Amino acid sequence: MKRNWVLLVFGCLLCTGRMLAATHPVPLPKDVDSAKCIECHEDKSKGKVVHSAIATGCTSCHEVRINKDITRVKLITTTTYGLCLTCHADKKAADIKGKVHSPAVRDCVKCHDPHAADNKNQLLKPVSGDTKDANLCLSCHDTGMNVPKGGSRHAALDMGCDTCHVTHKTGERGKREFDFHLTKDAPALCIDCHDPKDAAIAKAHQNQPIDKADCLTCHDPHQSAQPKLMAKFTHAPFAGGQCDTCHAAAKDGKIVLTQADAKSLCVTCHAEKTEQIEKAKVQHPGAMGDCTDCHNPHAGRSPGFPKPDAVNVCLGCHAEQAEQHKKKYLHQPAFEQGCATCHEPHGSNNEHLLRSNNTSALCLECHGPDRAPKKIEADHVMTIFDGKVKLPEDYFKKNRVVVLPLKFGKGHPVDGHPVTNVMDPANITKVLTQINCLTCHQPHSSAQPDLLAKDQVNNAAFCATCHKDLTKR
């Protein structure tokens, strides 16, 4: 049996080698000169932008292999990505801190021609245009392509994506400039085109002082279902143009509110939040301050308008979680969707401000076989936790949220393995072994895949921390 497996693996390796090495139509000597290649492949050295490696010769990247009377040509490395890194080591995703553009993680030739192209940086297509055929970026992104009727589209899209973005720009994770590969952060980026002192812009903003405002708290930089690129979620008075509900006329270039302070103003409509903050068994100190410490009063990309976004609104105070944000593997709800997916920010009856008094029940709200998110068609959102948390309508599909095949509290990571407390058969009210999702997983991030506890690797050694005899089930 073992011999058969060896033969099978060897056969697969041979097949793989043949797939990676193309059969050349004519015989070549092993030490063929690059000039010989150019006799047939002259097009590889011609174009508006030619790869500098062409000047070093074809065999800088390719090698000729001869087996009997068959000539094959292959790359000098196993993968295209590995070949590119022999010169472009600074683009190695594993060594870069921060968020790397997805194709740049493993597939350079998804965007670049390795020989020559008509576009700068040997891009396969330009980065401007409003169709997939014309614009390279739109091969993956649909930005600006499906603007709803009555919506708006940023004219800057027609100037090219590189007007605002630098594809390979990276830096500290969590900072918008680097996470979205921007040439610079807003509002500085916006002011390059939109002068806040312009009379038309000032009038549109009711002559309120906006010169230091972050444009992206109220506007979507690409497209919107609403006019004037308004953010997806808007505060009702703001959306209705009822600015005088909250604002008096500006004085000496400063904002003047209709109440003594922001919190007094907010509670005139949101008294229930004040009651929740004050009566919660587990109180959130951050919620006891000014509402606008955490919320933008006008609009935002997430329900509740957290600022600057649904993640960093919390990380400014929660330094331990900010450190966890630097780890390689992040839990999507914690560091992309937002902390309030699992935590109640205004106060809770559960420890750690969790939305459930049972850790496993909290996780199974998304990962359980009985999960039941409700879709609100009009708002294009899904809700969980009895409607208290709103998620994008494609959230579960887009993020490939894993559903665990559990039956009667068992079934992960293998059949029969419990995910909740194991009760004593002799006394079913007594817990024999305590277990929940956090027994094996970290809720926020990890240095290893699968978010396993204490950054451990997913192997038998991890299981052995509990199961001393791995031959037993």
VENRA-V738598 format. One record per residue. SS is DSSP state (A for helix, B for strand, O for the rest). PHI is phi as a letter, one per 40 degrees, with the letter a starting at -180 (none if undefined). D_CENTER is the distance of its C-alpha to the mean C-alpha in whole Angstrom. Layout:
BEGIN
SS & PHI & D_CENTER
SS & PHI & D_CENTER
END
This chain:
BEGIN
O & none & 45
A & c & 44
A & c & 45
A & c & 44
A & c & 40
A & c & 41
A & c & 42
A & c & 39
A & c & 37
A & c & 39
A & c & 39
A & c & 36
A & c & 35
A & c & 38
A & c & 36
A & c & 33
A & d & 35
A & c & 37
A & c & 34
A & c & 32
O & b & 36
B & c & 37
B & c & 41
O & c & 42
O & c & 45
O & b & 48
O & c & 49
O & b & 47
O & c & 49
O & c & 46
O & c & 47
O & d & 46
O & c & 46
A & d & 43
A & d & 46
A & c & 47
A & c & 43
A & c & 43
A & d & 46
A & b & 44
O & b & 41
A & c & 41
A & c & 39
A & c & 36
A & b & 38
O & b & 38
O & i & 36
O & c & 35
B & b & 32
B & b & 33
O & c & 31
A & c & 33
A & c & 34
A & d & 36
A & c & 39
A & c & 38
O & h & 39
A & c & 38
A & c & 39
A & c & 36
O & b & 33
B & b & 36
B & b & 38
B & c & 41
B & b & 42
B & b & 46
B & b & 47
O & f & 50
O & b & 50
B & b & 47
B & b & 45
B & b & 41
B & b & 38
B & b & 35
B & c & 32
O & c & 34
O & b & 30
O & c & 29
O & b & 26
A & c & 25
A & d & 22
A & c & 25
A & c & 27
A & d & 25
A & c & 24
O & c & 28
O & b & 28
O & b & 25
A & c & 24
A & c & 22
A & c & 19
O & c & 19
A & d & 15
A & c & 17
A & b & 19
O & c & 16
O & c & 15
O & h & 11
O & c & 8
O & b & 10
O & d & 10
A & d & 10
A & c & 13
A & c & 14
A & c & 14
O & a & 17
O & a & 18
A & c & 20
A & c & 22
A & c & 19
O & b & 20
B & b & 23
O & c & 26
O & c & 28
O & b & 31
B & a & 32
B & a & 30
O & c & 31
O & b & 28
A & d & 27
A & g & 25
A & f & 27
B & c & 24
O & c & 25
O & a & 25
B & c & 25
O & b & 21
O & b & 23
O & h & 25
O & b & 24
O & b & 24
O & c & 22
O & c & 25
O & c & 26
B & b & 22
O & d & 20
A & c & 17
A & c & 18
A & c & 18
O & b & 14
O & c & 13
O & b & 16
O & d & 16
O & g & 19
O & c & 21
O & b & 21
O & c & 22
O & c & 24
O & d & 28
O & g & 28
O & c & 25
B & a & 24
B & b & 23
O & c & 22
A & c & 25
A & c & 23
A & c & 21
A & c & 25
A & c & 25
O & h & 22
A & c & 19
A & c & 20
A & c & 22
O & b & 19
B & b & 16
O & b & 17
O & d & 15
O & c & 15
O & c & 15
O & b & 14
O & i & 15
O & d & 14
O & c & 11
O & h & 10
O & c & 13
A & d & 12
A & d & 14
A & c & 12
A & c & 8
O & b & 10
O & f & 12
B & c & 15
O & c & 19
O & a & 19
O & c & 18
O & c & 19
O & c & 22
A & d & 23
A & c & 22
A & c & 23
A & c & 26
O & d & 27
O & b & 28
O & b & 28
O & c & 31
O & c & 31
O & c & 35
O & c & 35
A & d & 37
A & c & 36
A & c & 32
A & c & 34
A & c & 36
A & c & 33
O & b & 32
O & f & 35
O & f & 36
O & c & 34
O & c & 33
O & b & 29
O & c & 30
O & b & 28
O & c & 25
O & c & 21
A & d & 21
A & c & 18
A & c & 19
O & b & 21
B & b & 20
O & c & 17
O & c & 17
O & b & 17
B & a & 19
B & a & 20
O & c & 22
O & b & 24
A & c & 26
A & f & 26
A & f & 22
B & c & 22
O & c & 19
O & c & 18
B & b & 20
B & b & 23
O & c & 26
A & d & 29
A & c & 31
A & c & 29
A & c & 28
O & c & 32
O & g & 33
O & c & 35
A & d & 34
A & c & 37
A & c & 37
O & b & 35
B & b & 36
B & c & 39
B & c & 40
B & c & 39
B & b & 41
O & f & 41
O & g & 38
B & b & 36
B & c & 35
B & b & 38
B & c & 37
O & c & 39
O & b & 39
O & c & 40
O & a & 36
A & c & 33
A & c & 33
A & c & 36
A & c & 35
A & c & 32
O & c & 34
O & c & 37
O & b & 34
O & b & 32
A & c & 35
A & c & 33
A & c & 30
A & c & 33
A & c & 35
A & c & 32
A & c & 31
A & c & 35
A & c & 36
O & c & 33
O & c & 34
B & b & 31
O & c & 30
O & b & 27
A & d & 29
A & c & 26
A & c & 27
A & c & 31
O & c & 30
O & c & 30
A & d & 27
A & c & 26
A & c & 25
O & b & 22
B & b & 22
O & c & 22
O & c & 25
O & b & 25
B & a & 21
B & a & 18
O & c & 14
O & b & 15
O & d & 18
O & g & 20
O & f & 19
B & c & 18
O & b & 18
O & c & 16
O & a & 13
O & c & 13
O & b & 12
A & c & 14
A & d & 17
A & c & 17
A & c & 17
O & c & 20
O & b & 22
O & c & 21
A & c & 21
A & c & 21
A & c & 17
A & c & 16
A & c & 18
A & c & 16
O & c & 12
O & c & 14
O & c & 14
O & c & 12
B & b & 11
B & b & 10
O & c & 10
A & d & 8
A & c & 10
A & c & 11
A & b & 8
A & b & 6
A & c & 9
O & h & 11
A & d & 14
A & c & 17
A & c & 15
O & b & 18
B & b & 20
O & c & 22
O & c & 22
O & c & 26
O & h & 28
B & a & 28
O & c & 31
O & b & 29
A & c & 28
A & g & 25
A & f & 25
B & c & 23
O & c & 23
O & b & 26
O & c & 29
O & b & 28
A & d & 25
A & c & 25
A & c & 25
A & c & 22
A & c & 20
A & c & 22
A & d & 21
A & b & 18
A & b & 19
O & c & 23
O & c & 25
O & b & 26
O & d & 23
O & a & 24
O & c & 21
B & b & 23
B & c & 22
B & b & 24
A & d & 24
A & c & 25
A & c & 22
O & f & 20
B & b & 18
B & b & 19
B & b & 20
B & b & 21
O & f & 23
O & f & 26
O & g & 24
O & c & 23
B & b & 19
B & b & 18
B & b & 14
B & d & 14
O & c & 16
O & b & 14
A & d & 12
A & c & 14
A & c & 14
A & c & 11
O & c & 9
O & f & 13
O & c & 14
O & c & 17
O & b & 20
O & c & 23
O & c & 26
O & c & 28
B & b & 32
O & f & 34
O & g & 31
B & b & 31
O & h & 29
O & a & 26
O & c & 26
O & b & 29
O & d & 32
O & g & 34
O & c & 31
B & c & 31
O & b & 28
O & b & 30
O & d & 34
B & c & 36
B & c & 40
B & c & 43
O & d & 45
O & c & 48
B & a & 47
B & c & 44
B & c & 43
B & b & 43
B & c & 39
B & c & 40
B & b & 37
O & c & 34
O & a & 30
O & a & 27
A & d & 23
A & c & 23
A & c & 26
A & b & 24
B & b & 21
O & c & 19
O & c & 17
O & b & 14
B & a & 14
B & a & 16
O & c & 17
O & b & 18
A & c & 16
A & g & 17
A & f & 16
B & c & 20
A & d & 22
A & f & 23
A & f & 21
O & c & 23
O & c & 23
O & c & 23
O & a & 27
A & c & 31
A & c & 31
A & c & 28
A & c & 30
O & c & 33
O & c & 32
O & b & 34
O & c & 35
O & c & 38
O & b & 40
O & c & 37
O & c & 40
O & b & 40
O & b & 38
END
